[in-house]
Amino acid sequence: MKPITAIIVFFSLMFPALFLGYNNYAEAKENIIKDVNQALAKTVIYKMPTKITEDTLQVFKSNLQINQLKETSYLSLCTEEPSRITFCSDTVSFKTKGERLYIRAYPNCSKATIFDISEQSIPGALLTISILWGMFSMIYLRRKENAMILATPVCPTVSFGNLSYSVSSGQFYNEQKEEIYFTPMQLSFMKMLMEKENKKVAVEEICDKLWPRKDNARESLYTLVRRLKPIVESNSNVKIVSDKGGYALTTKKH
């Protein structure tokens, strides 16, 4: 599984869950207002209250169809001006004893109550699945990444002093891990020395490898070494020295 696949599946579950959850929450608010509106209308028709009494509230609450609203809702006589509290019923106007009165009903319920009233089983299931999928994907991709790291072969490196040679890339590096640039012939000569366990190679072996069937190979080798020494010494604490019919690597003595 690719990371992009995990992300697409996660958001394909998360977005519908949030969208449905919000819509169902908004629908629950509308149903609450409808319920207090119908309960208020029935109360006014039945009582025509000139003031709000306990008896008036009992009639109003008995007409509510949503049980959670019966504990928190209340009635209030008001003016015909719009309410500053937006979450309330319509204003009902009626005339009693020659006087026109206005009354509103307020659900007075918390967001948690509205959420509890709303239908959240499907959004909740989708949200749970998306979270579980996200956790599974993170664990799976992390394990896959670790497995790839473990499976990746470690590139062998040969070091001598503060000079290092990467067998896989065939390049030399100084102490700061910066590449040291050699000519092709210089690079071949340095490889021969670094790959030997005792870091020493005989002159005949070097000549046969670098200049096969060349008569003046020793002179070419001498010229090669003379030009190579300052490059090696300026980039490391390693020196090329003559050693009993061959050349060898040694470290500088402080």
Phi, psi and omega in degrees: 000132179273153179304322181295326178295316179298319180294316181298315180296319181300310182286336175293335176268321185291313183299313176299324179297314180292319181296311179296320180298316180293316180299318180292326176295314179296321179294324178296321177297318178296320179293326177295314179296320177299320182293315180290329177297312182291324179293321179294316180299316179295322180295316180296316179298322184281319190252326189047060189288136173269345173206160183272118179241173177299323180294321178297317179296321180296318178296316180298312183292329179291338180270351178287137180265338178267113186299324183297338182278343185292337182272338188245337186289152177212165179249154178210129170289144186210183174265178179280355177292146179300146181285144176284341174269110187287333183272080182206176180284175170292158177277125179258128180249136176210160183245127179218134181054039177075007181239137178267127181242158179231141183216145177228159175243140181239122179296325176052041181248154182280168176296327178296322178293317178299317179297320180293324180288326183290158179274107184239013183293313180291311176302321179296320179295317179295320180295317179297316179297319181295321179293315178297320178297318179298317179295316179299316182297318180298315180295315182297312182292325178295316178295322179296318179296317179296321179296321179293323179295317180293327182280343181289122181295138179280126181287119182292142180231134177256129181237146174212121190060226174257021175260132180232150183229123178271117182294323184290316182270341181072027182243153177256148182223147177275189183296332179272013181062028176265140183291137175261126185266123176241157170290162180306319181290319177298319180297318179296319179297315181294324177298317180300318180290315184291328183279346176281141183296320181265006178057036179223137180225138180288152181300317181299319181294320180296313182296318180296327182279318185271324182226068181298136177062026177256131186292315182263040183297324181296321178294320178297321179294318179299316179295319180299313182294319181300320180280334184280326186306310181297329179294314181295314185290330179282346182248359182199181175259027183251145178234151172260125183232155173281137184211098171049064176078019179200191177235148182216163176259139176218161178265150179292141177264130181274000000 
